[in-house]
Amino acid sequence: MSFHIDNCMSQWLLQPWPVSGSVYTIKFFDSNYGLASLDNPTVIRTTNGGVNWQVITYMRIYDLQKINDSTMYGNGRPTLQTDRIYRHSIKD
């Protein structure tokens, strides 16, 4: 579940997630394309500013860092392995 606002004068709107879980981090490339990492472990993506979300992978990412307008890096692990660094690109 996430919240978003359409403009500074409106109220927060509740947005459903495609899966249950608590949020580790949410980062956006721009006003439409964003990623959220959940604790269940799942990474979800929106391409319309958070109105809809879809699962893109099942792994635990603890933090996301935007590098430029098309690339983010995250640290996490797919299962019980050692933490690793992962890259996500809008072109992926």
PDB file of N, CA, C and O in Angstrom, chain B, residues numbered from 101:
ATOM      1  N   MET B 101       0.823  -1.148   0.000  1.00  0.00           N
ATOM      2  CA  MET B 101       0.000   0.000   0.000  1.00  0.00           C
ATOM      3  C   MET B 101       0.886   1.236   0.000  1.00  0.00           C
ATOM      4  O   MET B 101       1.879   1.282   0.725  1.00  0.00           O
ATOM      5  N   SER B 102       0.546   2.223  -0.789  1.00  0.00           N
ATOM      6  CA  SER B 102       1.307   3.469  -0.812  1.00  0.00           C
ATOM      7  C   SER B 102       0.345   4.635  -0.850  1.00  0.00           C
ATOM      8  O   SER B 102      -0.859   4.457  -1.036  1.00  0.00           O
ATOM      9  N   PHE B 103       0.875   5.818  -0.675  1.00  0.00           N
ATOM     10  CA  PHE B 103       0.080   7.021  -0.734  1.00  0.00           C
ATOM     11  C   PHE B 103       0.685   7.948  -1.772  1.00  0.00           C
ATOM     12  O   PHE B 103       1.901   7.968  -1.965  1.00  0.00           O
ATOM     13  N   HIS B 104      -0.162   8.712  -2.437  1.00  0.00           N
ATOM     14  CA  HIS B 104       0.355   9.745  -3.326  1.00  0.00           C
ATOM     15  C   HIS B 104      -0.600  10.924  -3.324  1.00  0.00           C
ATOM     16  O   HIS B 104      -1.767  10.779  -2.960  1.00  0.00           O
ATOM     17  N   ILE B 105      -0.112  12.096  -3.730  1.00  0.00           N
ATOM     18  CA  ILE B 105      -0.964  13.261  -3.862  1.00  0.00           C
ATOM     19  C   ILE B 105      -0.880  13.764  -5.290  1.00  0.00           C
ATOM     20  O   ILE B 105       0.168  13.682  -5.929  1.00  0.00           O
ATOM     21  N   ASP B 106      -1.994  14.284  -5.784  1.00  0.00           N
ATOM     22  CA  ASP B 106      -2.031  14.814  -7.144  1.00  0.00           C
ATOM     23  C   ASP B 106      -1.460  16.226  -7.217  1.00  0.00           C
ATOM     24  O   ASP B 106      -0.826  16.584  -8.209  1.00  0.00           O
ATOM     25  N   ASN B 107      -1.673  17.013  -6.200  1.00  0.00           N
ATOM     26  CA  ASN B 107      -1.070  18.343  -6.123  1.00  0.00           C
ATOM     27  C   ASN B 107      -0.996  18.744  -4.658  1.00  0.00           C
ATOM     28  O   ASN B 107      -1.513  18.033  -3.795  1.00  0.00           O
ATOM     29  N   CYS B 108      -0.367  19.862  -4.369  1.00  0.00           N
ATOM     30  CA  CYS B 108      -0.130  20.234  -2.977  1.00  0.00           C
ATOM     31  C   CYS B 108      -1.405  20.611  -2.235  1.00  0.00           C
ATOM     32  O   CYS B 108      -1.384  20.681  -1.006  1.00  0.00           O
ATOM     33  N   MET B 109      -2.500  20.853  -2.920  1.00  0.00           N
ATOM     34  CA  MET B 109      -3.752  21.220  -2.271  1.00  0.00           C
ATOM     35  C   MET B 109      -4.648  20.019  -2.001  1.00  0.00           C
ATOM     36  O   MET B 109      -5.642  20.156  -1.289  1.00  0.00           O
ATOM     37  N   SER B 110      -4.337  18.861  -2.538  1.00  0.00           N
ATOM     38  CA  SER B 110      -5.201  17.698  -2.347  1.00  0.00           C
ATOM     39  C   SER B 110      -4.719  16.837  -1.191  1.00  0.00           C
ATOM     40  O   SER B 110      -3.623  17.034  -0.665  1.00  0.00           O
ATOM     41  N   GLN B 111      -5.547  15.888  -0.807  1.00  0.00           N
ATOM     42  CA  GLN B 111      -5.206  14.991   0.288  1.00  0.00           C
ATOM     43  C   GLN B 111      -4.460  13.778  -0.236  1.00  0.00           C
ATOM     44  O   GLN B 111      -4.450  13.504  -1.436  1.00  0.00           O
ATOM     45  N   TRP B 112      -3.836  13.054   0.687  1.00  0.00           N
ATOM     46  CA  TRP B 112      -3.158  11.807   0.341  1.00  0.00           C
ATOM     47  C   TRP B 112      -4.187  10.770  -0.054  1.00  0.00           C
ATOM     48  O   TRP B 112      -5.247  10.670   0.563  1.00  0.00           O
ATOM     49  N   LEU B 113      -3.874   9.994  -1.090  1.00  0.00           N
ATOM     50  CA  LEU B 113      -4.748   8.932  -1.569  1.00  0.00           C
ATOM     51  C   LEU B 113      -4.082   7.587  -1.326  1.00  0.00           C
ATOM     52  O   LEU B 113      -2.891   7.425  -1.591  1.00  0.00           O
ATOM     53  N   LEU B 114      -4.840   6.628  -0.827  1.00  0.00           N
ATOM     54  CA  LEU B 114      -4.327   5.288  -0.573  1.00  0.00           C
ATOM     55  C   LEU B 114      -4.224   4.513  -1.878  1.00  0.00           C
ATOM     56  O   LEU B 114      -5.191   4.437  -2.636  1.00  0.00           O
ATOM     57  N   GLN B 115      -3.054   3.937  -2.143  1.00  0.00           N
ATOM     58  CA  GLN B 115      -2.817   3.155  -3.354  1.00  0.00           C
ATOM     59  C   GLN B 115      -2.493   1.719  -2.957  1.00  0.00           C
ATOM     60  O   GLN B 115      -1.582   1.506  -2.158  1.00  0.00           O
ATOM     61  N   PRO B 116      -3.203   0.732  -3.483  1.00  0.00           N
ATOM     62  CA  PRO B 116      -2.919  -0.661  -3.119  1.00  0.00           C
ATOM     63  C   PRO B 116      -1.654  -1.187  -3.795  1.00  0.00           C
ATOM     64  O   PRO B 116      -1.342  -0.822  -4.929  1.00  0.00           O
ATOM     65  N   TRP B 117      -0.925  -2.057  -3.073  1.00  0.00           N
ATOM     66  CA  TRP B 117       0.214  -2.795  -3.626  1.00  0.00           C
ATOM     67  C   TRP B 117      -0.310  -4.063  -4.280  1.00  0.00           C
ATOM     68  O   TRP B 117      -1.423  -4.492  -3.971  1.00  0.00           O
ATOM     69  N   PRO B 118       0.455  -4.674  -5.172  1.00  0.00           N
ATOM     70  CA  PRO B 118       0.055  -5.967  -5.741  1.00  0.00           C
ATOM     71  C   PRO B 118       0.333  -7.135  -4.794  1.00  0.00           C
ATOM     72  O   PRO B 118      -0.134  -8.248  -5.036  1.00  0.00           O
ATOM     73  N   VAL B 119       1.089  -6.895  -3.716  1.00  0.00           N
ATOM     74  CA  VAL B 119       1.428  -7.923  -2.718  1.00  0.00           C
ATOM     75  C   VAL B 119       1.422  -7.259  -1.339  1.00  0.00           C
ATOM     76  O   VAL B 119       1.462  -6.033  -1.238  1.00  0.00           O
ATOM     77  N   SER B 120       1.371  -8.068  -0.285  1.00  0.00           N
ATOM     78  CA  SER B 120       1.442  -7.497   1.062  1.00  0.00           C
ATOM     79  C   SER B 120       2.903  -7.377   1.485  1.00  0.00           C
ATOM     80  O   SER B 120       3.766  -8.099   0.984  1.00  0.00           O
ATOM     81  N   GLY B 121       3.167  -6.471   2.401  1.00  0.00           N
ATOM     82  CA  GLY B 121       4.523  -6.296   2.899  1.00  0.00           C
ATOM     83  C   GLY B 121       4.767  -4.875   3.357  1.00  0.00           C
ATOM     84  O   GLY B 121       4.072  -3.946   2.944  1.00  0.00           O
ATOM     85  N   SER B 122       5.756  -4.715   4.208  1.00  0.00           N
ATOM     86  CA  SER B 122       6.159  -3.388   4.676  1.00  0.00           C
ATOM     87  C   SER B 122       7.254  -2.844   3.767  1.00  0.00           C
ATOM     88  O   SER B 122       8.042  -3.603   3.201  1.00  0.00           O
ATOM     89  N   VAL B 123       7.292  -1.535   3.636  1.00  0.00           N
ATOM     90  CA  VAL B 123       8.211  -0.888   2.700  1.00  0.00           C
ATOM     91  C   VAL B 123       9.576  -0.650   3.341  1.00  0.00           C
ATOM     92  O   VAL B 123       9.666  -0.127   4.452  1.00  0.00           O
ATOM     93  N   TYR B 124      10.643  -1.039   2.628  1.00  0.00           N
ATOM     94  CA  TYR B 124      12.005  -0.649   2.996  1.00  0.00           C
ATOM     95  C   TYR B 124      12.326   0.719   2.410  1.00  0.00           C
ATOM     96  O   TYR B 124      12.809   1.602   3.118  1.00  0.00           O
ATOM     97  N   THR B 125      12.059   0.896   1.114  1.00  0.00           N
ATOM     98  CA  THR B 125      12.415   2.143   0.449  1.00  0.00           C
ATOM     99  C   THR B 125      11.592   2.323  -0.823  1.00  0.00           C
ATOM    100  O   THR B 125      11.176   1.348  -1.450  1.00  0.00           O
ATOM    101  N   ILE B 126      11.364   3.573  -1.194  1.00  0.00           N
ATOM    102  CA  ILE B 126      10.715   3.937  -2.462  1.00  0.00           C
ATOM    103  C   ILE B 126      11.559   5.039  -3.086  1.00  0.00           C
ATOM    104  O   ILE B 126      11.908   6.015  -2.421  1.00  0.00           O
ATOM    105  N   LYS B 127      11.886   4.881  -4.364  1.00  0.00           N
ATOM    106  CA  LYS B 127      12.630   5.911  -5.094  1.00  0.00           C
ATOM    107  C   LYS B 127      12.035   6.047  -6.491  1.00  0.00           C
ATOM    108  O   LYS B 127      11.583   5.065  -7.079  1.00  0.00           O
ATOM    109  N   PHE B 128      12.038   7.271  -7.018  1.00  0.00           N
ATOM    110  CA  PHE B 128      11.516   7.543  -8.353  1.00  0.00           C
ATOM    111  C   PHE B 128      12.612   8.070  -9.264  1.00  0.00           C
ATOM    112  O   PHE B 128      13.450   8.872  -8.853  1.00  0.00           O
ATOM    113  N   PHE B 129      12.592   7.602 -10.517  1.00  0.00           N
ATOM    114  CA  PHE B 129      13.464   8.141 -11.560  1.00  0.00           C
ATOM    115  C   PHE B 129      12.954   9.509 -11.991  1.00  0.00           C
ATOM    116  O   PHE B 129      13.736  10.435 -12.205  1.00  0.00           O
ATOM    117  N   ASP B 130      11.641   9.628 -12.115  1.00  0.00           N
ATOM    118  CA  ASP B 130      10.985  10.856 -12.541  1.00  0.00           C
ATOM    119  C   ASP B 130       9.599  10.856 -11.912  1.00  0.00           C
ATOM    120  O   ASP B 130       9.357  10.089 -10.980  1.00  0.00           O
ATOM    121  N   SER B 131       8.696  11.680 -12.384  1.00  0.00           N
ATOM    122  CA  SER B 131       7.371  11.768 -11.767  1.00  0.00           C
ATOM    123  C   SER B 131       6.504  10.538 -12.013  1.00  0.00           C
ATOM    124  O   SER B 131       5.480  10.380 -11.347  1.00  0.00           O
ATOM    125  N   ASN B 132       6.872   9.671 -12.936  1.00  0.00           N
ATOM    126  CA  ASN B 132       6.074   8.484 -13.241  1.00  0.00           C
ATOM    127  C   ASN B 132       6.718   7.162 -12.855  1.00  0.00           C
ATOM    128  O   ASN B 132       6.038   6.288 -12.317  1.00  0.00           O
ATOM    129  N   TYR B 133       8.004   6.990 -13.112  1.00  0.00           N
ATOM    130  CA  TYR B 133       8.666   5.688 -12.979  1.00  0.00           C
ATOM    131  C   TYR B 133       9.359   5.573 -11.627  1.00  0.00           C
ATOM    132  O   TYR B 133      10.287   6.325 -11.330  1.00  0.00           O
ATOM    133  N   GLY B 134       8.900   4.625 -10.810  1.00  0.00           N
ATOM    134  CA  GLY B 134       9.492   4.439  -9.497  1.00  0.00           C
ATOM    135  C   GLY B 134       9.585   2.983  -9.095  1.00  0.00           C
ATOM    136  O   GLY B 134       8.915   2.123  -9.666  1.00  0.00           O
ATOM    137  N   LEU B 135      10.427   2.715  -8.100  1.00  0.00           N
ATOM    138  CA  LEU B 135      10.606   1.376  -7.545  1.00  0.00           C
ATOM    139  C   LEU B 135      10.352   1.423  -6.049  1.00  0.00           C
ATOM    140  O   LEU B 135      10.637   2.422  -5.389  1.00  0.00           O
ATOM    141  N   ALA B 136       9.811   0.331  -5.520  1.00  0.00           N
ATOM    142  CA  ALA B 136       9.641   0.178  -4.074  1.00  0.00           C
ATOM    143  C   ALA B 136      10.128  -1.203  -3.686  1.00  0.00           C
ATOM    144  O   ALA B 136       9.863  -2.182  -4.384  1.00  0.00           O
ATOM    145  N   SER B 137      10.836  -1.280  -2.578  1.00  0.00           N
ATOM    146  CA  SER B 137      11.331  -2.547  -2.064  1.00  0.00           C
ATOM    147  C   SER B 137      10.563  -2.884  -0.792  1.00  0.00           C
ATOM    148  O   SER B 137      10.440  -2.059   0.113  1.00  0.00           O
ATOM    149  N   LEU B 138      10.049  -4.108  -0.740  1.00  0.00           N
ATOM    150  CA  LEU B 138       9.255  -4.557   0.403  1.00  0.00           C
ATOM    151  C   LEU B 138      10.011  -5.612   1.194  1.00  0.00           C
ATOM    152  O   LEU B 138      10.984  -6.191   0.710  1.00  0.00           O
ATOM    153  N   ASP B 139       9.554  -5.856   2.416  1.00  0.00           N
ATOM    154  CA  ASP B 139      10.251  -6.803   3.291  1.00  0.00           C
ATOM    155  C   ASP B 139       9.871  -8.259   3.054  1.00  0.00           C
ATOM    156  O   ASP B 139      10.391  -9.122   3.761  1.00  0.00           O
ATOM    157  N   ASN B 140       9.014  -8.580   2.123  1.00  0.00           N
ATOM    158  CA  ASN B 140       8.465  -9.939   2.011  1.00  0.00           C
ATOM    159  C   ASN B 140       9.212 -10.986   1.187  1.00  0.00           C
ATOM    160  O   ASN B 140       8.678 -12.094   1.249  1.00  0.00           O
ATOM    161  N   PRO B 141      10.222 -10.926   0.492  1.00  0.00           N
ATOM    162  CA  PRO B 141      10.931  -9.846  -0.204  1.00  0.00           C
ATOM    163  C   PRO B 141      10.425  -9.684  -1.641  1.00  0.00           C
ATOM    164  O   PRO B 141      10.323 -10.664  -2.379  1.00  0.00           O
ATOM    165  N   THR B 142      10.119  -8.485  -2.023  1.00  0.00           N
ATOM    166  CA  THR B 142       9.614  -8.182  -3.361  1.00  0.00           C
ATOM    167  C   THR B 142      10.057  -6.781  -3.761  1.00  0.00           C
ATOM    168  O   THR B 142      10.143  -5.892  -2.914  1.00  0.00           O
ATOM    169  N   VAL B 143      10.337  -6.579  -5.043  1.00  0.00           N
ATOM    170  CA  VAL B 143      10.556  -5.244  -5.592  1.00  0.00           C
ATOM    171  C   VAL B 143       9.433  -4.996  -6.585  1.00  0.00           C
ATOM    172  O   VAL B 143       9.171  -5.819  -7.462  1.00  0.00           O
ATOM    173  N   ILE B 144       8.768  -3.849  -6.439  1.00  0.00           N
ATOM    174  CA  ILE B 144       7.659  -3.507  -7.326  1.00  0.00           C
ATOM    175  C   ILE B 144       7.981  -2.216  -8.064  1.00  0.00           C
ATOM    176  O   ILE B 144       8.832  -1.431  -7.646  1.00  0.00           O
ATOM    177  N   ARG B 145       7.267  -2.018  -9.186  1.00  0.00           N
ATOM    178  CA  ARG B 145       7.539  -0.878 -10.069  1.00  0.00           C
ATOM    179  C   ARG B 145       6.227  -0.192 -10.431  1.00  0.00           C
ATOM    180  O   ARG B 145       5.189  -0.838 -10.573  1.00  0.00           O
ATOM    181  N   THR B 146       6.295   1.126 -10.577  1.00  0.00           N
ATOM    182  CA  THR B 146       5.186   1.894 -11.127  1.00  0.00           C
ATOM    183  C   THR B 146       5.691   2.670 -12.336  1.00  0.00           C
ATOM    184  O   THR B 146       6.835   3.125 -12.356  1.00  0.00           O
ATOM    185  N   THR B 147       4.852   2.817 -13.322  1.00  0.00           N
ATOM    186  CA  THR B 147       5.190   3.631 -14.495  1.00  0.00           C
ATOM    187  C   THR B 147       4.194   4.776 -14.666  1.00  0.00           C
ATOM    188  O   THR B 147       4.223   5.494 -15.666  1.00  0.00           O
ATOM    189  N   ASN B 148       3.300   4.938 -13.663  1.00  0.00           N
ATOM    190  CA  ASN B 148       2.304   6.006 -13.749  1.00  0.00           C
ATOM    191  C   ASN B 148       2.191   6.784 -12.434  1.00  0.00           C
ATOM    192  O   ASN B 148       1.093   7.131 -12.000  1.00  0.00           O
ATOM    193  N   GLY B 149       3.323   7.046 -11.818  1.00  0.00           N
ATOM    194  CA  GLY B 149       3.357   7.888 -10.634  1.00  0.00           C
ATOM    195  C   GLY B 149       2.813   7.262  -9.369  1.00  0.00           C
ATOM    196  O   GLY B 149       2.469   7.979  -8.429  1.00  0.00           O
ATOM    197  N   GLY B 150       2.725   5.945  -9.318  1.00  0.00           N
ATOM    198  CA  GLY B 150       2.262   5.265  -8.119  1.00  0.00           C
ATOM    199  C   GLY B 150       0.805   4.870  -8.130  1.00  0.00           C
ATOM    200  O   GLY B 150       0.314   4.300  -7.155  1.00  0.00           O
ATOM    201  N   VAL B 151       0.099   5.161  -9.214  1.00  0.00           N
ATOM    202  CA  VAL B 151      -1.312   4.770  -9.304  1.00  0.00           C
ATOM    203  C   VAL B 151      -1.432   3.253  -9.341  1.00  0.00           C
ATOM    204  O   VAL B 151      -2.276   2.685  -8.649  1.00  0.00           O
ATOM    205  N   ASN B 152      -0.602   2.592 -10.134  1.00  0.00           N
ATOM    206  CA  ASN B 152      -0.569   1.129 -10.214  1.00  0.00           C
ATOM    207  C   ASN B 152       0.855   0.655  -9.990  1.00  0.00           C
ATOM    208  O   ASN B 152       1.811   1.343 -10.348  1.00  0.00           O
ATOM    209  N   TRP B 153       0.996  -0.543  -9.387  1.00  0.00           N
ATOM    210  CA  TRP B 153       2.297  -1.144  -9.117  1.00  0.00           C
ATOM    211  C   TRP B 153       2.291  -2.571  -9.619  1.00  0.00           C
ATOM    212  O   TRP B 153       1.254  -3.233  -9.593  1.00  0.00           O
ATOM    213  N   GLN B 154       3.442  -3.057 -10.079  1.00  0.00           N
ATOM    214  CA  GLN B 154       3.569  -4.451 -10.503  1.00  0.00           C
ATOM    215  C   GLN B 154       4.866  -5.037  -9.954  1.00  0.00           C
ATOM    216  O   GLN B 154       5.865  -4.333  -9.808  1.00  0.00           O
ATOM    217  N   VAL B 155       4.838  -6.329  -9.652  1.00  0.00           N
ATOM    218  CA  VAL B 155       6.022  -7.029  -9.157  1.00  0.00           C
ATOM    219  C   VAL B 155       7.022  -7.179 -10.295  1.00  0.00           C
ATOM    220  O   VAL B 155       6.654  -7.604 -11.390  1.00  0.00           O
ATOM    221  N   ILE B 156       8.300  -6.830 -10.044  1.00  0.00           N
ATOM    222  CA  ILE B 156       9.326  -7.039 -11.073  1.00  0.00           C
ATOM    223  C   ILE B 156      10.345  -8.090 -10.661  1.00  0.00           C
ATOM    224  O   ILE B 156      10.999  -8.674 -11.524  1.00  0.00           O
ATOM    225  N   THR B 157      10.500  -8.349  -9.359  1.00  0.00           N
ATOM    226  CA  THR B 157      11.409  -9.407  -8.912  1.00  0.00           C
ATOM    227  C   THR B 157      11.123  -9.749  -7.458  1.00  0.00           C
ATOM    228  O   THR B 157      10.533  -8.963  -6.715  1.00  0.00           O
ATOM    229  N   TYR B 158      11.553 -10.933  -7.076  1.00  0.00           N
ATOM    230  CA  TYR B 158      11.416 -11.367  -5.688  1.00  0.00           C
ATOM    231  C   TYR B 158      12.800 -11.421  -5.060  1.00  0.00           C
ATOM    232  O   TYR B 158      13.492 -12.436  -5.144  1.00  0.00           O
ATOM    233  N   MET B 159      13.196 -10.332  -4.435  1.00  0.00           N
ATOM    234  CA  MET B 159      14.447 -10.267  -3.690  1.00  0.00           C
ATOM    235  C   MET B 159      14.334  -9.137  -2.682  1.00  0.00           C
ATOM    236  O   MET B 159      13.508  -8.236  -2.831  1.00  0.00           O
ATOM    237  N   ARG B 160      15.154  -9.191  -1.674  1.00  0.00           N
ATOM    238  CA  ARG B 160      15.141  -8.172  -0.629  1.00  0.00           C
ATOM    239  C   ARG B 160      16.194  -7.118  -0.963  1.00  0.00           C
ATOM    240  O   ARG B 160      17.392  -7.402  -0.972  1.00  0.00           O
ATOM    241  N   ILE B 161      15.733  -5.908  -1.235  1.00  0.00           N
ATOM    242  CA  ILE B 161      16.608  -4.760  -1.476  1.00  0.00           C
ATOM    243  C   ILE B 161      16.390  -3.796  -0.311  1.00  0.00           C
ATOM    244  O   ILE B 161      15.268  -3.349  -0.071  1.00  0.00           O
ATOM    245  N   TYR B 162      17.457  -3.480   0.405  1.00  0.00           N
ATOM    246  CA  TYR B 162      17.335  -2.650   1.599  1.00  0.00           C
ATOM    247  C   TYR B 162      17.327  -1.157   1.306  1.00  0.00           C
ATOM    248  O   TYR B 162      16.720  -0.382   2.044  1.00  0.00           O
ATOM    249  N   ASP B 163      17.994  -0.753   0.240  1.00  0.00           N
ATOM    250  CA  ASP B 163      18.048   0.662  -0.095  1.00  0.00           C
ATOM    251  C   ASP B 163      18.264   0.810  -1.589  1.00  0.00           C
ATOM    252  O   ASP B 163      18.879  -0.050  -2.219  1.00  0.00           O
ATOM    253  N   LEU B 164      17.762   1.895  -2.159  1.00  0.00           N
ATOM    254  CA  LEU B 164      17.927   2.206  -3.577  1.00  0.00           C
ATOM    255  C   LEU B 164      18.576   3.577  -3.698  1.00  0.00           C
ATOM    256  O   LEU B 164      18.271   4.486  -2.926  1.00  0.00           O
ATOM    257  N   GLN B 165      19.464   3.722  -4.663  1.00  0.00           N
ATOM    258  CA  GLN B 165      20.112   5.004  -4.915  1.00  0.00           C
ATOM    259  C   GLN B 165      20.027   5.327  -6.397  1.00  0.00           C
ATOM    260  O   GLN B 165      20.518   4.567  -7.233  1.00  0.00           O
ATOM    261  N   LYS B 166      19.402   6.460  -6.723  1.00  0.00           N
ATOM    262  CA  LYS B 166      19.315   6.901  -8.116  1.00  0.00           C
ATOM    263  C   LYS B 166      20.670   7.454  -8.539  1.00  0.00           C
ATOM    264  O   LYS B 166      21.219   8.338  -7.880  1.00  0.00           O
ATOM    265  N   ILE B 167      21.210   6.932  -9.641  1.00  0.00           N
ATOM    266  CA  ILE B 167      22.497   7.375 -10.170  1.00  0.00           C
ATOM    267  C   ILE B 167      22.305   8.444 -11.236  1.00  0.00           C
ATOM    268  O   ILE B 167      23.022   9.444 -11.261  1.00  0.00           O
ATOM    269  N   ASN B 168      21.334   8.228 -12.114  1.00  0.00           N
ATOM    270  CA  ASN B 168      20.999   9.195 -13.159  1.00  0.00           C
ATOM    271  C   ASN B 168      19.539   8.983 -13.550  1.00  0.00           C
ATOM    272  O   ASN B 168      18.817   8.275 -12.849  1.00  0.00           O
ATOM    273  N   ASP B 169      19.098   9.573 -14.637  1.00  0.00           N
ATOM    274  CA  ASP B 169      17.694   9.496 -15.027  1.00  0.00           C
ATOM    275  C   ASP B 169      17.248   8.131 -15.515  1.00  0.00           C
ATOM    276  O   ASP B 169      16.065   7.942 -15.798  1.00  0.00           O
ATOM    277  N   SER B 170      18.162   7.170 -15.622  1.00  0.00           N
ATOM    278  CA  SER B 170      17.750   5.844 -16.090  1.00  0.00           C
ATOM    279  C   SER B 170      18.316   4.683 -15.276  1.00  0.00           C
ATOM    280  O   SER B 170      18.012   3.531 -15.582  1.00  0.00           O
ATOM    281  N   THR B 171      19.132   4.946 -14.246  1.00  0.00           N
ATOM    282  CA  THR B 171      19.777   3.856 -13.513  1.00  0.00           C
ATOM    283  C   THR B 171      19.697   4.054 -12.005  1.00  0.00           C
ATOM    284  O   THR B 171      19.932   5.148 -11.493  1.00  0.00           O
ATOM    285  N   MET B 172      19.357   2.967 -11.300  1.00  0.00           N
ATOM    286  CA  MET B 172      19.405   2.921  -9.839  1.00  0.00           C
ATOM    287  C   MET B 172      20.230   1.726  -9.413  1.00  0.00           C
ATOM    288  O   MET B 172      20.290   0.714 -10.112  1.00  0.00           O
ATOM    289  N   TYR B 173      20.866   1.850  -8.262  1.00  0.00           N
ATOM    290  CA  TYR B 173      21.564   0.732  -7.637  1.00  0.00           C
ATOM    291  C   TYR B 173      20.904   0.440  -6.298  1.00  0.00           C
ATOM    292  O   TYR B 173      20.384   1.338  -5.637  1.00  0.00           O
ATOM    293  N   GLY B 174      20.933  -0.821  -5.912  1.00  0.00           N
ATOM    294  CA  GLY B 174      20.388  -1.225  -4.624  1.00  0.00           C
ATOM    295  C   GLY B 174      21.270  -2.269  -3.980  1.00  0.00           C
ATOM    296  O   GLY B 174      21.978  -3.010  -4.663  1.00  0.00           O
ATOM    297  N   ASN B 175      21.221  -2.325  -2.659  1.00  0.00           N
ATOM    298  CA  ASN B 175      21.938  -3.391  -1.966  1.00  0.00           C
ATOM    299  C   ASN B 175      20.920  -4.335  -1.338  1.00  0.00           C
ATOM    300  O   ASN B 175      19.919  -3.902  -0.768  1.00  0.00           O
ATOM    301  N   GLY B 176      21.194  -5.632  -1.454  1.00  0.00           N
ATOM    302  CA  GLY B 176      20.263  -6.603  -0.917  1.00  0.00           C
ATOM    303  C   GLY B 176      20.691  -8.015  -1.229  1.00  0.00           C
ATOM    304  O   GLY B 176      21.855  -8.277  -1.532  1.00  0.00           O
ATOM    305  N   ARG B 177      19.723  -8.934  -1.150  1.00  0.00           N
ATOM    306  CA  ARG B 177      20.012 -10.349  -1.402  1.00  0.00           C
ATOM    307  C   ARG B 177      18.768 -11.037  -1.948  1.00  0.00           C
ATOM    308  O   ARG B 177      17.650 -10.714  -1.546  1.00  0.00           O
ATOM    309  N   PRO B 178      18.961 -11.991  -2.870  1.00  0.00           N
ATOM    310  CA  PRO B 178      17.819 -12.705  -3.435  1.00  0.00           C
ATOM    311  C   PRO B 178      17.245 -13.748  -2.485  1.00  0.00           C
ATOM    312  O   PRO B 178      16.034 -13.967  -2.488  1.00  0.00           O
ATOM    313  N   THR B 179      18.068 -14.393  -1.678  1.00  0.00           N
ATOM    314  CA  THR B 179      17.599 -15.417  -0.733  1.00  0.00           C
ATOM    315  C   THR B 179      18.424 -15.300   0.537  1.00  0.00           C
ATOM    316  O   THR B 179      18.541 -14.208   1.092  1.00  0.00           O
ATOM    317  N   LEU B 180      18.989 -16.385   1.004  1.00  0.00           N
ATOM    318  CA  LEU B 180      19.805 -16.361   2.220  1.00  0.00           C
ATOM    319  C   LEU B 180      21.276 -16.136   1.917  1.00  0.00           C
ATOM    320  O   LEU B 180      22.134 -16.438   2.747  1.00  0.00           O
ATOM    321  N   GLN B 181      21.575 -15.614   0.749  1.00  0.00           N
ATOM    322  CA  GLN B 181      22.954 -15.369   0.342  1.00  0.00           C
ATOM    323  C   GLN B 181      23.503 -14.105   1.002  1.00  0.00           C
ATOM    324  O   GLN B 181      22.797 -13.402   1.726  1.00  0.00           O
ATOM    325  N   THR B 182      24.773 -13.837   0.733  1.00  0.00           N
ATOM    326  CA  THR B 182      25.422 -12.619   1.206  1.00  0.00           C
ATOM    327  C   THR B 182      24.853 -11.418   0.461  1.00  0.00           C
ATOM    328  O   THR B 182      24.456 -11.533  -0.699  1.00  0.00           O
ATOM    329  N   ASP B 183      24.812 -10.257   1.133  1.00  0.00           N
ATOM    330  CA  ASP B 183      24.346  -9.033   0.476  1.00  0.00           C
ATOM    331  C   ASP B 183      25.166  -8.746  -0.770  1.00  0.00           C
ATOM    332  O   ASP B 183      26.369  -9.002  -0.815  1.00  0.00           O
ATOM    333  N   ARG B 184      24.499  -8.216  -1.769  1.00  0.00           N
ATOM    334  CA  ARG B 184      25.145  -7.874  -3.040  1.00  0.00           C
ATOM    335  C   ARG B 184      24.617  -6.534  -3.528  1.00  0.00           C
ATOM    336  O   ARG B 184      23.656  -5.993  -2.982  1.00  0.00           O
ATOM    337  N   ILE B 185      25.262  -6.007  -4.569  1.00  0.00           N
ATOM    338  CA  ILE B 185      24.830  -4.763  -5.206  1.00  0.00           C
ATOM    339  C   ILE B 185      24.127  -5.129  -6.509  1.00  0.00           C
ATOM    340  O   ILE B 185      24.615  -5.962  -7.273  1.00  0.00           O
ATOM    341  N   TYR B 186      22.978  -4.502  -6.758  1.00  0.00           N
ATOM    342  CA  TYR B 186      22.198  -4.762  -7.967  1.00  0.00           C
ATOM    343  C   TYR B 186      21.942  -3.459  -8.696  1.00  0.00           C
ATOM    344  O   TYR B 186      21.872  -2.392  -8.085  1.00  0.00           O
ATOM    345  N   ARG B 187      21.801  -3.557 -10.018  1.00  0.00           N
ATOM    346  CA  ARG B 187      21.521  -2.397 -10.866  1.00  0.00           C
ATOM    347  C   ARG B 187      20.176  -2.592 -11.541  1.00  0.00           C
ATOM    348  O   ARG B 187      19.855  -3.690 -11.994  1.00  0.00           O
ATOM    349  N   HIS B 188      19.387  -1.521 -11.608  1.00  0.00           N
ATOM    350  CA  HIS B 188      18.134  -1.540 -12.359  1.00  0.00           C
ATOM    351  C   HIS B 188      18.146  -0.349 -13.302  1.00  0.00           C
ATOM    352  O   HIS B 188      18.471   0.769 -12.902  1.00  0.00           O
ATOM    353  N   SER B 189      17.793  -0.594 -14.542  1.00  0.00           N
ATOM    354  CA  SER B 189      17.728   0.467 -15.541  1.00  0.00           C
ATOM    355  C   SER B 189      16.331   0.509 -16.126  1.00  0.00           C
ATOM    356  O   SER B 189      15.688  -0.529 -16.278  1.00  0.00           O
ATOM    357  N   ILE B 190      15.862   1.691 -16.454  1.00  0.00           N
ATOM    358  CA  ILE B 190      14.558   1.827 -17.106  1.00  0.00           C
ATOM    359  C   ILE B 190      14.533   1.001 -18.382  1.00  0.00           C
ATOM    360  O   ILE B 190      13.474   0.520 -18.783  1.00  0.00           O
ATOM    361  N   LYS B 191      15.680   0.828 -19.023  1.00  0.00           N
ATOM    362  CA  LYS B 191      15.757   0.062 -20.268  1.00  0.00           C
ATOM    363  C   LYS B 191      15.745  -1.441 -20.028  1.00  0.00           C
ATOM    364  O   LYS B 191      15.568  -2.201 -20.980  1.00  0.00           O
ATOM    365  N   ASP B 192      15.931  -1.909 -18.757  1.00  0.00           N
ATOM    366  CA  ASP B 192      15.944  -3.346 -18.447  1.00  0.00           C
ATOM    367  C   ASP B 192      14.557  -3.951 -18.585  1.00  0.00           C
ATOM    368  O   ASP B 192      14.381  -5.150 -18.363  1.00  0.00           O
TER     369      ASP B 192
END
